[in-house]
Amino acid sequence: MIKKAVFPGSFDPITNGHVDIITRALPLFDKIVVAIGVNADKKYMFSLEQRKNFIEQAFKGNPQIEVDTYEGLTTEYCEKIDAQFILRGLRNPADFEFEKAIAHTNRFLTKMETVFLLTAASTSFISSSIVRDVIRNKGDYTKLVPNSVRIE
């Protein structure tokens, strides 16, 4: 059986912290699906197409990584694509408390396992919302994101 994990998020945009988690998780799974969740009520800085392209370009040529989009519950998407695990990164204690509640609920309702990786110290301060603020204020965001994220 192929060990498949889903790494869900909005990735608006993908950051070096996301890249770190995905890269470090590669030895643990046969396939990682970076799944961009679509929420019609949320306003994004980047279009779904742009976000998908940023991720595809960041991992271009790596057959272990697939990029997809989905709507609805993450666990339903996981079941649909036969993934056994949800992959999540933890930056701080607040992330842990938030993610723990979701993981317990998912496990209770569907038996879906969540695997947590701590972010590297060098990227633990990076979040997509911080990156968006830097971009909005015309700061140098390039050290916070992979080279695929470039604003014209």
SETI-434176 format. One record per residue (C-alpha): x, y, z. Coordinates in Angstrom, 2 decimals. Layout:
X/Y/Z
...
This chain:
0.00/0.00/0.00
1.26/3.44/-0.93
1.63/5.78/2.07
-0.07/8.98/0.94
-0.37/12.19/2.93
-2.36/15.33/2.23
-0.79/18.64/3.21
-3.82/20.96/3.20
-3.86/24.74/3.30
-4.74/27.91/1.46
-1.10/28.59/0.54
-1.74/32.29/-0.07
1.16/32.18/-0.86
3.28/29.10/-0.16
6.16/30.03/2.16
9.60/28.66/2.92
8.04/27.21/6.08
5.63/25.15/3.97
8.48/24.05/1.71
10.51/22.98/4.76
7.68/20.81/6.10
7.00/19.19/2.72
10.68/18.52/2.04
11.29/17.03/5.47
8.18/14.84/5.18
9.27/13.26/1.88
11.11/10.33/3.54
7.99/9.50/5.57
5.54/9.09/2.68
5.48/7.67/-0.83
3.30/10.56/-2.05
2.46/13.98/-0.65
-0.51/15.82/-2.11
-0.29/19.54/-1.48
-4.01/20.29/-1.42
-5.19/23.85/-1.80
-8.49/24.25/0.00
-11.05/26.49/-1.65
-13.17/28.64/0.66
-15.65/30.87/-1.19
-16.00/33.12/1.88
-12.28/33.92/2.05
-10.59/36.72/0.12
-7.23/35.66/-1.27
-4.34/37.83/-2.42
-3.46/35.31/-5.15
-5.83/33.45/-7.44
-6.22/29.70/-7.11
-4.37/29.28/-10.41
-1.45/31.43/-9.20
-1.19/29.55/-5.89
-1.27/26.20/-7.66
1.40/27.36/-10.10
3.65/28.67/-7.27
3.56/25.23/-5.62
3.96/23.23/-8.84
6.99/25.31/-9.83
8.54/25.02/-6.34
8.46/21.21/-6.59
8.83/20.83/-10.35
10.33/17.47/-11.30
9.58/15.79/-7.97
7.28/12.84/-8.71
6.58/12.33/-5.00
4.68/15.62/-4.82
1.33/16.31/-6.42
-0.65/19.56/-6.26
-4.44/19.58/-6.24
-7.40/21.69/-5.15
-10.47/20.71/-3.17
-13.62/22.04/-1.53
-15.28/20.78/1.61
-13.87/18.74/4.44
-10.22/17.75/4.28
-11.03/14.26/5.56
-13.54/13.71/2.75
-10.92/14.78/0.23
-8.41/12.39/1.82
-10.86/9.51/1.57
-11.63/10.41/-2.06
-7.95/10.16/-3.08
-7.12/7.23/-0.75
-4.77/9.20/1.50
-4.18/7.74/4.95
-2.57/10.76/6.60
-2.94/14.50/7.00
0.36/16.35/7.28
0.53/19.55/9.33
3.32/21.86/10.41
3.52/23.39/13.86
5.24/26.75/14.43
4.29/27.47/18.03
2.11/26.37/20.97
-0.94/28.21/19.56
-0.65/26.20/16.33
-0.42/23.02/18.39
-3.58/23.75/20.39
-5.55/24.66/17.26
-4.30/21.70/15.20
-4.69/19.24/18.08
-8.43/19.93/18.31
-8.87/19.43/14.58
-6.76/16.24/14.59
-8.75/14.77/17.51
-12.02/15.57/15.73
-10.82/14.08/12.46
-9.60/10.95/14.23
-12.86/10.60/16.17
-15.07/11.05/13.10
-13.06/9.26/10.41
-10.05/7.45/11.94
-7.81/9.73/9.80
-4.34/10.12/11.32
-2.62/13.49/11.44
1.18/13.69/11.40
2.74/16.83/12.85
6.19/18.15/12.04
7.73/21.05/13.91
8.91/23.81/11.63
12.62/24.46/11.48
13.78/27.29/13.76
14.92/29.15/10.65
11.37/29.29/9.23
9.16/29.13/12.33
8.37/32.85/12.24
7.07/32.80/8.65
3.35/32.74/7.91
1.41/33.47/4.74
-0.30/36.41/6.46
3.08/37.96/7.32
4.22/37.46/3.73
1.05/39.14/2.43
1.65/42.12/4.74
5.23/42.44/3.49
4.02/42.29/-0.13
1.21/44.83/0.48
3.73/47.23/1.96
6.19/46.70/-0.89
8.83/45.04/1.31
11.34/42.38/0.29
9.30/39.19/0.58
11.75/37.07/-1.48
13.58/35.63/1.56
10.30/34.29/2.95
9.02/32.33/-0.06
10.38/29.90/-2.66
11.73/31.37/-5.91
8.51/30.37/-7.68
6.60/33.10/-5.81
7.31/36.27/-7.73
5.04/39.25/-8.16
5.33/41.15/-11.42
